[in-house]
Amino acid sequence: MNLGIATLVSLALLLGAWVEAQYVATDHIRVFLFGQTAYFSEVAVDLHNNTCLSLDNNMIDGKVHSVLVGGHDIWDVYKRDDEWYCILYDNFDCTGSEDAMITVAGGTNNLGTVGWAQRVHGIRCINDD
Ligand SMILES: *[C@@H]1O[C@H](CO)[C@@H](O)[C@H](O)[C@H]1NC(C)=O
């Protein structure tokens, strides 16, 4: 019985590692964007290293409220041991000085509290490996 449970736990861990591998790789990472009512509107985007992703024509443009980098829930994000981080921009081409951007390494659950609830229009992620 104990062996059975241990095997199940191992399988679950393996599956977890596999799912994680789908989201994070050397050359790309998946980022989950959530709208105002966290799980109501959700968009997953795949970003390549140091490439600007414009949210122009994306339904979540200007509505991003929460962000998870490299995992679909906080536990997956906690388990990451890579060097990816993302920069959110208040413009579509990921330009501007520091007041036009905000850096997110793992995730943020309330951009509203820092005045960024309606501001995200572009994303760039960097693998600082
Ligand atoms: C990702 O891009 C940054 C900026 O150009 C570069 O410094 C870094 O080495 C790149 N990472 C990888 C894994 O190639």
The ligand as an SDF file (V2000), in Angstrom:
LIG
                    3D

 14 14  0  0  0  0  0  0  0  0999 V2000
   18.5450   36.0050  -23.9750 C   0  0  0  0  0  0  0  0  0  0  0  0
   18.7210   37.3260  -24.4580 O   0  0  0  0  0  0  0  0  0  0  0  0
   19.5570   38.1140  -23.6200 C   0  0  0  0  0  0  0  0  0  0  0  0
   19.5180   39.5330  -24.1580 C   0  0  0  0  0  0  0  0  0  0  0  0
   19.8580   39.5690  -25.5090 O   0  0  0  0  0  0  0  0  0  0  0  0
   20.9420   37.5160  -23.6200 C   0  0  0  0  0  0  0  0  0  0  0  0
   21.7810   38.2880  -22.7890 O   0  0  0  0  0  0  0  0  0  0  0  0
   20.8500   36.0840  -23.0960 C   0  0  0  0  0  0  0  0  0  0  0  0
   22.1160   35.4770  -23.1510 O   0  0  0  0  0  0  0  0  0  0  0  0
   19.8640   35.2910  -23.9040 C   0  0  0  0  0  0  0  0  0  0  0  0
   19.6680   33.9960  -23.2490 N   0  0  0  0  0  0  0  0  0  0  0  0
   19.9000   32.8540  -23.8700 C   0  0  0  0  0  0  0  0  0  0  0  0
   19.6670   31.6130  -23.0760 C   0  0  0  0  0  0  0  0  0  0  0  0
   20.2860   32.7730  -25.0270 O   0  0  0  0  0  0  0  0  0  0  0  0
  1  2  1  0
  1 10  1  0
  2  3  1  0
  3  4  1  0
  3  6  1  0
  4  5  1  0
  6  7  1  0
  6  8  1  0
  8  9  1  0
  8 10  1  0
 10 11  1  0
 11 12  1  0
 12 13  1  0
 12 14  2  0
M  END
$$$$
